[in-house]
Amino acid sequence: MGKVNGRKEVIYCKCLGEYEVTNMLTEIEQKVLYKVLKQEPFSELETELMNRMLYLDEEIRHEVDKRNEVEEQLADLFKETRKNMKEVKK
């Protein structure tokens, strides 16, 4: 499987016998999909690494959500400030 960098990637799915289009798979999702399709067992180390990567992925998503919330609040404050400035000018 190739790297995914914002583009659609086509993966041949043996279990379905057809091409499936997947969007923005993370590296860990690609590895899991590959192992599942090949019916290969996961080693203990692979399982531990996947769990750590999934935890870190969740932490990053949480931080991004917090940042987006703060940016929205800042945008609302900016709009309110501009509105108040226009009212003061009148």
C-alpha positions as YAML, in Angstrom:
chain: A
units: angstrom
residues:
- id: 1
  name: MET
  ca: [0.00, 0.00, 0.00]
- id: 2
  name: GLY
  ca: [1.28, 3.45, -0.84]
- id: 3
  name: LYS
  ca: [1.30, 6.51, 1.32]
- id: 4
  name: VAL
  ca: [-1.87, 8.51, 1.62]
- id: 5
  name: ASN
  ca: [-1.39, 12.25, 1.48]
- id: 6
  name: GLY
  ca: [-4.80, 13.76, 0.99]
- id: 7
  name: ARG
  ca: [-5.66, 11.74, -2.11]
- id: 8
  name: LYS
  ca: [-7.90, 8.74, -2.54]
- id: 9
  name: GLU
  ca: [-6.15, 5.41, -2.55]
- id: 10
  name: VAL
  ca: [-7.41, 2.25, -4.17]
- id: 11
  name: ILE
  ca: [-6.78, -0.98, -2.30]
- id: 12
  name: TYR
  ca: [-7.51, -4.38, -3.73]
- id: 13
  name: CYS
  ca: [-9.73, -6.15, -1.24]
- id: 14
  name: LYS
  ca: [-9.46, -9.94, -1.63]
- id: 15
  name: CYS
  ca: [-12.37, -10.67, 0.67]
- id: 16
  name: LEU
  ca: [-14.73, -8.61, -1.51]
- id: 17
  name: GLY
  ca: [-13.07, -9.46, -4.81]
- id: 18
  name: GLU
  ca: [-13.32, -5.86, -5.96]
- id: 19
  name: TYR
  ca: [-11.60, -2.53, -5.60]
- id: 20
  name: GLU
  ca: [-12.57, -0.42, -2.65]
- id: 21
  name: VAL
  ca: [-11.85, 3.28, -2.51]
- id: 22
  name: THR
  ca: [-10.66, 4.44, 0.88]
- id: 23
  name: ASN
  ca: [-10.18, 8.02, 1.97]
- id: 24
  name: MET
  ca: [-7.35, 9.20, 4.14]
- id: 25
  name: LEU
  ca: [-6.43, 5.96, 5.89]
- id: 26
  name: THR
  ca: [-3.89, 6.48, 8.63]
- id: 27
  name: GLU
  ca: [-0.74, 4.41, 8.53]
- id: 28
  name: ILE
  ca: [-2.01, 2.23, 11.37]
- id: 29
  name: GLU
  ca: [-5.34, 1.67, 9.60]
- id: 30
  name: GLN
  ca: [-3.49, 0.63, 6.45]
- id: 31
  name: LYS
  ca: [-1.37, -1.87, 8.37]
- id: 32
  name: VAL
  ca: [-4.38, -3.32, 10.17]
- id: 33
  name: LEU
  ca: [-6.31, -3.63, 6.90]
- id: 34
  name: TYR
  ca: [-3.34, -5.29, 5.20]
- id: 35
  name: LYS
  ca: [-2.89, -7.85, 8.00]
- id: 36
  name: VAL
  ca: [-6.61, -8.61, 8.16]
- id: 37
  name: LEU
  ca: [-6.86, -9.11, 4.41]
- id: 38
  name: LYS
  ca: [-3.77, -11.31, 4.38]
- id: 39
  name: GLN
  ca: [-5.15, -13.16, 7.43]
- id: 40
  name: GLU
  ca: [-1.83, -12.73, 9.22]
- id: 41
  name: PRO
  ca: [-1.75, -12.73, 13.02]
- id: 42
  name: PHE
  ca: [-0.51, -9.69, 14.92]
- id: 43
  name: SER
  ca: [2.55, -10.11, 17.09]
- id: 44
  name: GLU
  ca: [2.43, -8.94, 20.71]
- id: 45
  name: LEU
  ca: [4.74, -6.05, 19.85]
- id: 46
  name: GLU
  ca: [2.58, -4.99, 16.90]
- id: 47
  name: THR
  ca: [-0.50, -5.04, 19.10]
- id: 48
  name: GLU
  ca: [1.21, -2.90, 21.75]
- id: 49
  name: LEU
  ca: [2.47, -0.43, 19.14]
- id: 50
  name: MET
  ca: [-0.97, -0.17, 17.53]
- id: 51
  name: ASN
  ca: [-2.56, 0.51, 20.91]
- id: 52
  name: ARG
  ca: [-0.02, 3.25, 21.61]
- id: 53
  name: MET
  ca: [-0.51, 4.79, 18.17]
- id: 54
  name: LEU
  ca: [-4.29, 4.73, 18.55]
- id: 55
  name: TYR
  ca: [-3.99, 6.39, 21.96]
- id: 56
  name: LEU
  ca: [-1.73, 9.10, 20.55]
- id: 57
  name: ASP
  ca: [-4.07, 9.58, 17.58]
- id: 58
  name: GLU
  ca: [-6.97, 10.11, 20.00]
- id: 59
  name: GLU
  ca: [-4.92, 12.58, 22.04]
- id: 60
  name: ILE
  ca: [-4.05, 14.55, 18.90]
- id: 61
  name: ARG
  ca: [-7.70, 14.63, 17.81]
- id: 62
  name: HIS
  ca: [-8.67, 15.90, 21.26]
- id: 63
  name: GLU
  ca: [-6.08, 18.69, 21.08]
- id: 64
  name: VAL
  ca: [-7.22, 19.66, 17.58]
- id: 65
  name: ASP
  ca: [-10.84, 19.78, 18.76]
- id: 66
  name: LYS
  ca: [-9.83, 22.06, 21.65]
- id: 67
  name: ARG
  ca: [-7.88, 24.32, 19.29]
- id: 68
  name: ASN
  ca: [-10.82, 24.53, 16.88]
- id: 69
  name: GLU
  ca: [-13.15, 25.43, 19.74]
- id: 70
  name: VAL
  ca: [-10.83, 28.24, 20.88]
- id: 71
  name: GLU
  ca: [-10.52, 29.52, 17.30]
- id: 72
  name: GLU
  ca: [-14.32, 29.62, 16.99]
- id: 73
  name: GLN
  ca: [-14.60, 31.54, 20.26]
- id: 74
  name: LEU
  ca: [-11.95, 33.98, 19.07]
- id: 75
  name: ALA
  ca: [-13.78, 34.49, 15.77]
- id: 76
  name: ASP
  ca: [-17.05, 35.13, 17.64]
- id: 77
  name: LEU
  ca: [-15.30, 37.64, 19.89]
- id: 78
  name: PHE
  ca: [-13.82, 39.39, 16.85]
- id: 79
  name: LYS
  ca: [-17.26, 39.63, 15.19]
- id: 80
  name: GLU
  ca: [-18.81, 40.98, 18.37]
- id: 81
  name: THR
  ca: [-16.02, 43.55, 18.75]
- id: 82
  name: ARG
  ca: [-16.47, 44.76, 15.16]
- id: 83
  name: LYS
  ca: [-20.22, 45.00, 15.70]
- id: 84
  name: ASN
  ca: [-19.71, 47.05, 18.87]
- id: 85
  name: MET
  ca: [-17.21, 49.34, 17.13]
- id: 86
  name: LYS
  ca: [-19.72, 50.02, 14.33]
- id: 87
  name: GLU
  ca: [-22.41, 50.87, 16.89]
- id: 88
  name: VAL
  ca: [-20.07, 53.25, 18.73]
- id: 89
  name: LYS
  ca: [-19.27, 55.08, 15.47]
- id: 90
  name: LYS
  ca: [-22.97, 55.80, 14.86]
...
